[in-house]
Amino acid sequence: MGVGGVLLLTLSNTTPACSLYVVVPGIIQQAGAGALIVMGAAALISLAMAFVYAELASAFPLAGGDYAMLGRALGPAVGFVLMGGNAITGAMASTGLALGASAYVASFWPGAEPVPVAIAIIAGATMIGVLNIRVNAWVTGLFLLVELLAILVIAALGFSHVHRPLLGLIQHPMVLGGAGLRATPIGALGSATAVGVSAYFGFSQAVYFGEEMREARLKVARTILWALALTVTLEFLPLAAVLLGAPDLKRLLASPSPFSDFLQDSGGHGLRVTVGLAIAVAVVNAVIVGTLIIGRFFYSTGRDQVWHRIVNRALVKVHPRFDSPWVATLLAGAVGIAACFLPFALILVLTGTSMVLLYGFACVGVIVGRFTRRTAHTDYRMPLFPLAPALGLMALAYILYSEWADLKVGRPSLIANLLVLLAALVCYLLNRKTLGATWLTVDPAE
């Protein structure tokens, strides 16, 4: 594939429409109309992380993704620890999306049960994932088109019925307080920014397709930066449109489903249901790409000889017709389906802070890679180094502080993820002789 195919897959993974419906409402509840400031600040933090990942991915455009890059930049122990964490939390990310899809399926299938819906979505995504990667790029591209149309409908509806000035929302952000509106506290903007970063997450996943990309060392960095730019645009514009075009700002800020309610008020029930179907398509699309990513992750672990030799031989099997890691993809689907039977709260806890920890390792990895020259062969160098990783580490420290202050989900998630990484470290120490001296020292892309 070229930049276009990988970009379609990456955008489908970031799934801007799902972020609008799942992540952004929580930001609006927390920061009110200050959500515009929050998403702008989150975009700057994400830009710093995009520079970090662009340099690492250009140096190591490997199917193993984070563990393969950072293990080579920071050492085999770090690589094994991150591999262990991703083996548990990575496969569950798609499961969480699939379980949440029932809310949108219910718009045309009342009473749809989350688990059967999720299993059907993951099973279908797995079958598609076994096909050739270019076929997957076309399939996800068509699904992405539906998602983009939904976003454009929201944006057009809002901008065509503007009820308040944009500058006023930014200069004097308001949040719901008691029976009326009040100025958004600075602290609320800061804590909401921690959530906003997750709304843009996914642009870094382009690296998982690096081994199937032409001239990856040169082009994967460009793909990551384009993916972030488009994701920010596709999330910021409809958010601004809804805040500007909502007939009743107080009612919008009080709503747990502001985008759905805006469509109901401004476009009617039919439009709301139609866009809800498009969101369901976006969820399915994200699950397809998530399955592709985890399939390539499992393929990479087999190539790196992590498991028993029989398992390793199976995981590296490539389909003779589709050129896809079909056994590894089937395993990714099986793990996703098995996770459907776990409590949804547990899935949220296990996946909640994994992104923050990965970002932190990536910032350290790109700095260490520069000074040890382990990334000296990269075709891309970020501007103004080390500004981006330094900014990223400062922002991530604040996000971790915010997560720790959240006793309901954030702190349990952080503790659970640290325990998973600790367990992976113990496994590495017990098995490092079995892994051998070549563990993550050979670059399969060379």
N, C-alpha and C positions, 0 to 999 in steps of 0.2 A: 504494500500500500504506500501511497504518498501521504502528504500532509492532510489532504482532504478526507481520506478514509479514516485516518486515526482521529482527526478532529471530530468527525461525526460520532464515532464511538465515545470519545471523551466527553463531548457535550451531552450525549445520552446518559452518561454516568453522572455528570453533575446535576442533570435533570432540573433545570431552573423552575419549571412549572410546579414540580413537587415541593421545592424549597419555598415557593410563594405560598403554597397551601398548608405546609407542615411547619416550617421553621419561622417564616416571617410573621405569622399571626402572634406567636409568642413574643416577638420583638415589639410588635405594636402594643400588645398588652402591657409590656414593661416600660416602653419609652414613648408611647403615644405617637404623635406626629414627628417626634424626634427620631423615628425609625429611619428617616432619610439621612440624618447625620450619622446614625449608627451604621447603616449599610455603606455609607461613604468611607467611614473610618475602617470598617471591616475590609473594604476593597483595598485600602492602602496596606493593611497587614497582609492580606492575601497576595498583593503584588510582591511584597518582600519575599514571601514563601515561594512564589512562582519563579523568581530569580534564583532562589536556592535550588529548587527542584530542576530547573532548566539546566543549571551547570552540572548537577549530579547525574541527571538522566543523559546528558550529552556524553559524559565520561563513561557511564555504564548503562547503555540502553538495553537492559536485560529483562527477560520475562518474569524473573523473580521479584521485580519491583523494589520496594523499600529495603527488604532484607539483603537482596543481592547488591544493591548500590552501597548501602551503609556498612554492610559487612566488609566490603572491599575498601571503604574509606576509613572505617574506625576499627576494623579487626574482626576476626572470625567469631569471637565470643558475642560481640554486639549483633553480628549477623544472625547467629543462632537464636539469640534472645528475641529479636524482632520477628524472625521466622515463626517461632513458637507462639508469639502473641498474635500474629496475623492468621495462623492456622486456626485459632479459636475465635477471634473476634471478626476477622475478615469475612468468613463465610456467613456470619450471622447478619451482616449489614443488609444483604439482599433479602434475607428472611424478614427482617423488620419492615422493609418496604412492602414486601408481598403481603404481610399480615395487615398492614395499614391500608392496603388497596381495597379491602372490603367496604370501607367507608364510602368510596367512590362507586364501587360496583352496586352498592345499595340504592344508588340514584335510579337505576333501571332494573334492579333485581332486589326488591325489598326482602329483608330477612336473610341475606347471604351471610353465611357463617365464615369468620375470618380464616380458620385453619383450612377447610376445604378449598377456599378461594386461593389461599397462599400456595397450597400444594399444587394446584392446577397451574398457577402462574409459573412456579419454579420448574415444574416438569416440562411445560411448554418451552420455557426459556432454555432449558438444558438441551432439548432436542434441536432447537435452532442453533445453540452454541456449538454443537458438533459439526455444523456445516462450515464450509470454507470461510475464512475471515472476511474476504471481500463480499461474500453473500451477506454476512452479518452486518457489514458496514452499510450495505444497501437497505437491509431490513430495518436496522435501527435509524437510518437516515429518513426513511418514510415515516416511521413512528415519530421521529423528532420533528418532522414537518407538521404533524398534527398538533404536537405540543406547542410549537412556535405559533401556529395559527390561533390557538387558545390564548396565548400571551398577547398577541397582537389585538385580539378582540377586546381583552380587558383594557389594554393601553388606549386603543382608539375610543372606547366608550368613555373612559375617564377624561381624556384630553379634549373630547368634543363637548363636554358639559362641565367646564371649569367653574367652581363655585368660590375659590379663594386663591390668593396669589402664592406662588411658590416661595418667593423670598420671605414672606411672612411666616410660612411653616418652618423655614430654616432658622430665621432670626429669633423667632419666639415659639419654639416647640412646646406643644401642650400635651398633657396626659390626663386621662380621666382620674378625677379625685373626688370622692364623695358623690355629691349630686351634680357636680359641674366639672369644668376643665380648669386645670392649674398648670403652671410652668413645669416642664419636665426637669426633675432634679439631675444635676451633673452625675451623681452616682449611678442613677438609673441608666443614663446613656453609656457609662463605662461598662456596667455589668451586661447590658444588652449587646454591646459590641462583642463580648465573648461568645455570645450565641450567634451573632451575625457572621463570624468567621466560618462557622460550620455550614452556613447557607451557600457559601461559594465552594465548599470542599468538593474535590473530584478532578480538578484540572491536572493534578500531579499524576493521575493514573494512566496518562498517555504512555508512560514508560513501560507498562506491562506489554504493550504492543510493539516495543522497540525492535524486537528480533524479526518482526514481520513488516518492517517499514524500510523503504528504500532510503539509503543515505541517512540512517537514523542518527548518527552522531552529530550531523549537521542540522537535521530537520526536527528532531524531537523537542528541542528547546523552543523552537518557533511554535510548534504545536501547543505546548504547555501555555505559552504566553497568549496565543490567540484564544485558547479555550477559556482562560480567565477573563480576558477582555469581553468576549461574547457573553459569558455567564453573568458578569457584572451588569452589562447592558440589559440583558433579558430579564434580570430581576429588579434592577433599579427603576427602569422606565414604568412598568406596570404598577409598582409600589407608588411612585410619584403620581401616576394617573389616578389611582384610587383615592389617595389622600386629597388630591385637588378636586376630583369630580364627585366625591361622595356628597349627596344632598344634605346629610346630617352627620357632621364630623363626630359629635358626641356619641351617637348611636354606633357609628363605625368603630370607634375606639373601644366601645364596650363589647363588641361582638367577638366571640371565640372563632368565628369563621368570616372574617371581614371581606374576603374576596368573593365568596359565595353570596353573602348578603348584599354586597354591592351589585353583583350581577342580577340578583333577584329584584332589587329596587330600581335599577337602571335599564335592565334588559328583559326582565320577566322570567317566569319559571322555566320556560322552554330553553332559553339561553343558558340559564344556570345549569340545567341538566346536561345540555350539550357540552359545555365546558367541563363539567364533572366527568363526563365520559373521556374527554381528551386527557384529563389528569390521570384517569385510570390507565390510559394508553401509555402515558409518560412513566407511570410506575412499572408497567410491564417492560417497557424499553430499558429502564434502569436495571431491572432484575436480569434481563438478557446480558447486558454489558457486565454487570457484577459477576454473573456466572462465567463469562469469558475471562474475566480478570482472575478469579480464584482458580479457574481451570489452568491458566498459565502459571499461576503461583504453584499449584501442586505439581505441574510438569517440571518446573524448575527445581523443586525439592527432590524429585526423583532423579533428575540429572545430577544434582549435588550429592546423591547417595546418602540421603538422610534416613531412609527407612530400611527395612529388610530388603535384600537383593531381589526377591520375587516382586515385592511391591514397587521397587525402583524401576524394574524392567517394564512393569505394566504402565506406570505413570508416564514414561517417556515414549510410549507408543504413539505414532502419528498415523492418522487415517490415510490409507493409500490413495483415496480419491479426493478427500476434502483438505488434506494437509493440516488437519487440526489435531491437537492433543486430546483425542476423543475419550480415552480412559480417564484422564485427569479431569476433563470437563464433566463426565458422568459422576465422578466422585464429588466434584463441587456441588452438583445438583443434589446428590444423595445427602450430603452434609446439610445443605440448605433445607431440604424437606424434613430431615430429622430434627432440625432446630425449630421447626414449626410447632413441635409439641412441648417446647419449653415455655415457661411463663413469659409473657411479653415484657413484663417489668425486668426480668433477668436479662433478656436480650438488650434492653435499653442500658442496663447497668454495665454489661460487658462491652458494649460498643460505644458508650457515651464519650469517654475521654481518650479513646485510642488515637484519634486524629491529633489531639494536642501533644501526646507523647511522641508520636511519629514526627510531627513538625519540629519538636525540640531536638530529637536525634538528628534530623536533617540539617538543622542550623549548625549544630556542633560538627557534623560530618563534613559539611562544605568548608568550614574553617580549617579543620584538621587536614582535609584533603589538599587544600592550598599549601599549607606549611610543610606537609610531608611529601608533597608533589605526587601523591597517589592519583590525583585528578589532572595532572599536568597534560595529559594527552587529549583532553576535551576540546571540542571544536567551538565551544561557547564559553564566554567569560562574562559574568554579571557585571554591570556598571557599578562603580563606587564601592567596590568591596573594601571592608566587610560591613558596610552600612546595613544591607538587607538582612543578613543573619543576626546582626546585633539588635536591630529593630524587632526582628521576629522573636528572639529570645526574651526581650523585655515584654513584648505583648503576650507571649505565651506564659510568662511568669504570672502576669496579672490574670490571665484566663484560668490558670491552675488555682490561683487564690480564690477566684470566683467560684470555681467548681467545688473547692473545699468548703466554702461557706454555704453551699447548697446541701443541706442535710438530707433532703429527700432522694435526689438522684445523683448529684454531682460528687459528693464525698464517697458514697458507696461505689460509684463507678470508678473513681480514681483508685480507691483501695483495691477493688477487684482487678483492675488492669495491672497495677503494680504487683499483685500476687501472681498473676499469670506470667508476667515477665520474670519474676523471681523463680517460679517453678521451671521456666524455660532455661534460666541460668544454671539451676541445679542439674537439669538434664544434660546441659552442655558439659559441665564439669565431670559428670559421671561417664560421658560418652566421647570425650574429645580424642581419646586414643583410637577409638573405633572409627571416628570420622577421618582421622589421618591428617597429615600435614598439608594436603592439597585442598582442604575445605575452604572454599571461597578465595583461593589464591590464583586460580586460573580463570581468565576472562573468556567465556565461550563465544563472545562476539568477535574475538580476534582470530 
